[in-house]
Amino acid sequence: MSGFNALLDGYRRFRSQGWGAQRQRWAELAEGQSPKAMVIACSDSRVDPSLIFDARPGEIFVVRNVANLVPPFEPDNHYHGVSAALEFAVTQLEIEELVVMGHGFCGGCAAALTGQFENAEHGEGHFIAHWIDMLSDARGPIVARHPELGREAFFEMELEGVRISLRNLRSFPWVREREEAGRLKLRGAWFAVAEGVLHVYDEAKGTFAPV
């Protein structure tokens, strides 16, 4: 069974097991949320932050998009879904930890590295191409180091995507101010899908290491 019927089966399991076992927790959440952490992750179906961090309902505020990217601060009248969610989490929920989590075999990072959608104009791939253009500056140096575009090249792009998003986060004044005041911590991570291992970014060293 697949599709919507499979989702409904999952909902029934949730009602009988997940929700039923945590009725008090859900009753508390009905009054409001107060997560301490926000996770910006990829939309990829393999990397659900709630599963990876074994989080309880209401424990983490999650935003997912293609290649777990954070755009730079752009105070214009366009629609900015990631920026709006970020602003809500930081200024309204007053989260204390902000995690950007990349992952292995990321399709968005792969497309940025190979230029898969670079000729898309207003047809299929247009929105993807514009979004992953945030990774374009990283492409040249990585291709120069790995012209054969082996697995190491894609791995480097996935890690660089996390670094770029962390830099972009600091372009938001209310993120930067809270970090400088010690009220908010920014963190980077990368999840190895095949091994199920989380790697955490050490900004001082510029390296990722397994937990």
JOJO-V830926 format. One record per backbone hydrogen bond with DSSP energy under -0.5 kcal/mol. NH is the residue of the N-H (numbers start at 1). CO is the residue of the C=O. If there is no record, write none. Layout:
BEGIN
nh/co
NH/CO
NH/CO
END
This chain:
BEGIN
nh/co
5/2
6/3
7/3
8/4
9/5
10/6
11/7
12/8
13/9
14/10
15/11
16/12
17/13
18/13
19/14
20/14
20/15
21/17
22/18
22/19
23/20
26/22
27/23
28/24
29/25
30/26
31/28
32/29
36/59
37/59
38/97
39/61
40/99
41/39
41/63
42/101
43/65
47/44
49/47
51/48
52/48
53/49
54/51
55/50
59/56
61/37
62/60
63/39
65/41
68/65
69/66
71/69
76/74
84/80
85/81
86/82
87/83
88/84
89/85
90/86
91/87
92/87
92/88
93/88
95/89
96/36
97/36
98/185
99/38
100/187
101/40
101/99
102/100
102/189
104/191
106/103
110/106
111/107
112/108
113/109
114/110
115/111
116/111
118/115
120/117
126/123
129/125
130/126
131/127
132/128
133/129
134/131
135/132
136/133
138/135
139/135
139/136
140/136
141/137
142/138
143/139
144/140
145/141
146/142
149/146
153/150
154/150
155/151
156/152
157/153
158/154
159/155
160/156
161/157
162/158
163/159
164/160
165/161
166/162
167/163
168/164
169/165
170/166
171/168
172/169
173/171
175/172
176/172
177/173
178/174
179/175
180/176
181/177
182/179
183/178
184/178
185/96
187/98
189/100
190/199
191/102
192/190
192/197
193/191
196/192
197/192
199/190
200/209
201/188
202/207
203/201
206/202
207/202
209/200
211/198
END
